């Protein structure tokens, strides 16, 4: 379309330029002859045009030729004769085109009447051969055809290149997303491109890797859950079968009942944790915040845990500024503190201390729970938030932990708009730090 319009614009511009030049020369001669309409001036005008591409013909009021810069042929004579029918009333001073069909006629022609006083004394005709114009246009047409063909060839090459460079990767990405939608995450894309397609490829590849990781974690999670449920259920069934024996003493029966109760509590706790995780995954885990005095809230929890810590000869201390208030869900956030204190109790030895410190720092509330227990190795530290992950697998049945507590605690803190971090050193202890925003109401 661009070449099409450019081609016709150039042709139109060139023809218009020639006709304007022809009218301008005719007007120039007309002005001279109106001042001096005599034979000397006419010869001078004819002489001026004799070496030009244009041709001038001067005629009297009866259209008889008085002077011409070149020989007058039949075509020129015919144009002059046909001009007799023109009405020269209100004739424009700059002249008028009397022949403009450059494609079919041999000449372009203009006429200017020479008016002296109230009467017309003669006419100035200007002629221009159309053959050079047609030759120029033929040459221009040839050039445009060549350039157009080159443009089409280049466009085809660019299209093929873009198809390979852009379309093919997009098709590959489409196939990759279809595989992902069908549950197949083993996709490989070109992630080395440094452009938008490369960014998109990396995003899809990351999604694929994340789905593969999620699939693996789900499998491990289901396997772990099956194991966690199978063990206590096996205990329950086994000891229930034992209770059926008639030769059991009353003491043995009471011991077995206590074991059954403990395992039932373990199953109940695990199922409750699983329900909480399911709610979190489905965004149905509701946080109902209220304004709470931080020290009073923590003191209530410390009072509940105090007997258990005293029984194990572990010191439990709270350091808190009484003027600190926070907006939390008492039940959910209490679940977090319970989890951290329960871990501190399980993994701390006698004659050690567990300390809770609360302070305001950089417009945030900082809650630290530190113990002097076994500590966590560096390789385990980054995985303690994973579901069903235990630092010490051999102690899982003894301590009764399900490996879900820290996962749920971290999720609850983040649902409060907070952050949690952990620092630990083997045989020196562990410190969990909770950061909460200070909310204004």
Order of alpha helices (4+ residues) and beta strands (2+ residues): alpha-alpha-beta-beta-alpha-beta-beta-beta-alpha-alpha-alpha-alpha-beta-alpha-beta-beta-alpha-beta-beta-alpha-alpha-alpha-beta-beta
